[in-house]
Amino acid sequence: MRGAEQELRAGLKALRLDLSDQQVAQLLDYQALIGKWTKVYNLTAVRDPAEMMTHHLLDSLAAVAPLQRHLQKAGLEQGSRLLDVGSGAGLPGVVIAICCPAVAVTCVDTVAKKAAFIKQAALALKLPNLTGLHARVESIAQPFDVICSRAFASLHDFTQWSVGALAPQGAWMAMKGKYPADELAVLPPNVQVFHVEQLQVPGLDAERCILWMRRKT
Ligand SMILES: C[S@@+](CC[C@H](N)C(=O)[O-])C[C@H]1O[C@@H](n2cnc3c(N)ncnc32)[C@H](O)[C@@H]1O
């Protein structure tokens, strides 16, 4: 087993994620694809493969079980639609598309080469549930059950720029580092936090949390 595969499998075990060999291979191929494209298109500042594993793959994988729990609770295990806002190289959207084949994932980014990379990843990794969209999130009006972001914007801007794309019963899933008390203090009145989860990313000694929000009625 290669070093990267060993580290990935250890991380999956720590996160209690049970993936098939094909999904593990897709995650490794995805990491290799980012490495290849980043040389030319500068998709991400992280270049070192070991750092890419912890800071990108495992960090995104840590959100998968919380997402699956949410979808199960909401009765959305099949046919749910997820929008990853400011997806960049596809984090966490591509990782979610690999781990959750029943979720239709759209990764949106204002930078054309990043959206093109997602389209290429969907083809190369054989992910029919993954779409790359070159747009500003503010322009999206079709409804999504979950809208997520990682390293994108403040909670205020994330929710206000994407509110037009949130299904009536939909939820925002914001991946954050430290608990964002300052951002929560200025949360818009139409948004309500309904759950906060602390995350432990294998191999990463850093604070991580997910904030779940919905429209206040
Ligand atoms: C710091 S990157 C984060 C990328 C990725 N989510 C990650 O965690 O590595 C933020 C991304 O948001 C995109 N972006 C900024 N404003 C946007 C908007 N209004 N709509 C869609 N994408 C946007 C940028 O082009 C950039 O790729």
The ligand as a Gaussian input file, in Angstrom:
#p B3LYP/6-31G(d) Opt

LIG

0 1
 C      -10.466000      30.609000      -0.364000
 S      -11.264000      29.797000      -1.700000
 C      -11.855000      28.340000      -0.913000
 C      -11.881000      27.159000      -1.850000
 C      -12.343000      25.839000      -1.231000
 N      -13.700000      25.915000      -0.719000
 C      -11.409000      25.335000      -0.173000
 O      -11.841000      25.144000       0.977000
 O      -10.221000      25.103000      -0.474000
 C      -12.747000      30.750000      -1.980000
 C      -13.329000      30.571000      -3.378000
 O      -14.561000      31.296000      -3.471000
 C      -14.705000      31.764000      -4.806000
 N      -15.698000      32.856000      -4.768000
 C      -15.548000      34.106000      -4.244000
 N      -16.705000      34.809000      -4.345000
 C      -17.621000      33.984000      -4.939000
 C      -19.004000      34.122000      -5.302000
 N      -19.655000      35.257000      -5.058000
 N      -19.634000      33.068000      -5.853000
 C      -18.961000      31.897000      -6.084000
 N      -17.658000      31.720000      -5.775000
 C      -16.989000      32.736000      -5.204000
 C      -13.271000      32.172000      -5.179000
 O      -13.077000      32.218000      -6.567000
 C      -12.442000      31.071000      -4.513000
 O      -12.179000      30.008000      -5.402000

